Amino acid sequence: MLSFKEHAKKFNLDEEEQEILADFEANHAGKPQITEERRKELASLANASSMEGIMLNTMQRLSADAARAGASEMSLDEINAEIDAARNGR
């Protein structure tokens, strides 16, 4: 069974999150361990947080690309019309 710190590294948590989990593990030594199901749930939450950051970075890059292309001055309706046209091959 992996320790909290090993799980944190496996799921690419940053150093602060790793320290939090390591502190939690140290403070709960000798106490009943969390279930494997809960451990997987915590790992899933960590992955969701990581994915959230990736999605935010992607949206920021797309927004910068749109600004360079002049889309920042378009209304939402105009942008949606452009998307529809691209989807329909117009």
matplotlib code that plots the C-alpha trace (Angstrom):
import matplotlib.pyplot as plt

x = [0.0, 1.4, 1.9, 0.1, 3.3, 3.8, 0.3, 0.8, 3.9, 2.2, -0.7, 1.6, 0.5, 2.6, 5.0, 2.6, -0.1, 2.5, 3.5, -0.1, -0.6, 2.7, 1.8, -1.6, 0.0, 2.5, -0.3, -2.4, 0.3, -0.9, -4.5, -6.8, -5.9, -8.3, -10.0, -8.6, -11.9, -11.3, -7.6, -8.8, -11.3, -8.6, -6.4, -9.3, -9.8, -6.1, -6.3, -9.4, -7.5, -4.6, -7.0, -8.6, -5.3, -4.6, -8.0, -7.5, -4.2, -5.7, -8.6, -6.1, -4.0, -7.2, -8.3, -4.9, -5.1, -8.6, -7.5, -4.6, -7.0, -9.4, -12.1, -12.0, -14.0, -16.7, -20.0, -20.9, -23.4, -20.8, -18.4, -21.1, -21.9, -18.3, -18.2, -21.4, -19.9, -16.7, -18.7, -20.9, -18.0, -19.1]
y = [0.0, 3.4, 6.1, 9.4, 11.0, 8.3, 8.7, 12.5, 12.0, 9.3, 11.7, 14.7, 16.8, 19.9, 20.1, 21.9, 19.3, 16.6, 18.2, 18.4, 14.7, 13.8, 15.8, 14.2, 10.8, 11.6, 12.9, 9.8, 7.2, 4.2, 5.2, 3.2, 3.9, 5.2, 2.7, 2.0, 3.4, 6.8, 6.8, 6.4, 9.2, 11.5, 10.6, 11.3, 14.7, 15.5, 14.5, 16.7, 19.6, 19.0, 18.7, 22.0, 23.7, 22.3, 23.3, 26.9, 27.2, 25.9, 28.5, 31.3, 30.3, 30.2, 33.5, 35.1, 33.5, 34.9, 38.4, 38.3, 37.2, 40.1, 37.9, 39.9, 42.6, 40.2, 39.7, 36.3, 35.9, 36.6, 34.1, 31.5, 32.2, 31.7, 28.4, 27.2, 28.2, 26.3, 23.2, 23.4, 24.0, 27.4]
z = [0.0, -0.9, 1.6, 1.2, 0.0, -2.6, -3.8, -4.0, -6.2, -8.3, -9.1, -9.7, -6.8, -6.2, -3.2, -0.9, -1.5, -0.9, 2.4, 3.5, 2.9, 4.5, 7.6, 7.7, 7.5, 10.3, 12.6, 12.1, 12.5, 14.4, 13.9, 11.6, 8.0, 5.5, 3.2, -0.2, -1.6, 0.2, -0.9, -4.6, -4.0, -2.8, -5.8, -8.1, -6.5, -7.0, -10.7, -11.1, -9.7, -12.0, -15.0, -14.0, -14.2, -17.7, -18.9, -17.5, -19.3, -22.5, -22.3, -21.6, -24.7, -26.8, -25.5, -26.4, -29.9, -30.3, -29.3, -31.8, -34.5, -33.7, -32.2, -29.0, -30.6, -31.9, -30.1, -28.8, -31.6, -34.2, -32.6, -32.6, -36.2, -37.1, -35.2, -37.0, -40.4, -39.7, -38.6, -41.7, -44.1, -45.2]

ax = plt.figure().add_subplot(projection="3d")
ax.plot(x, y, z, "-o")
ax.set_aspect("equal")
plt.show()
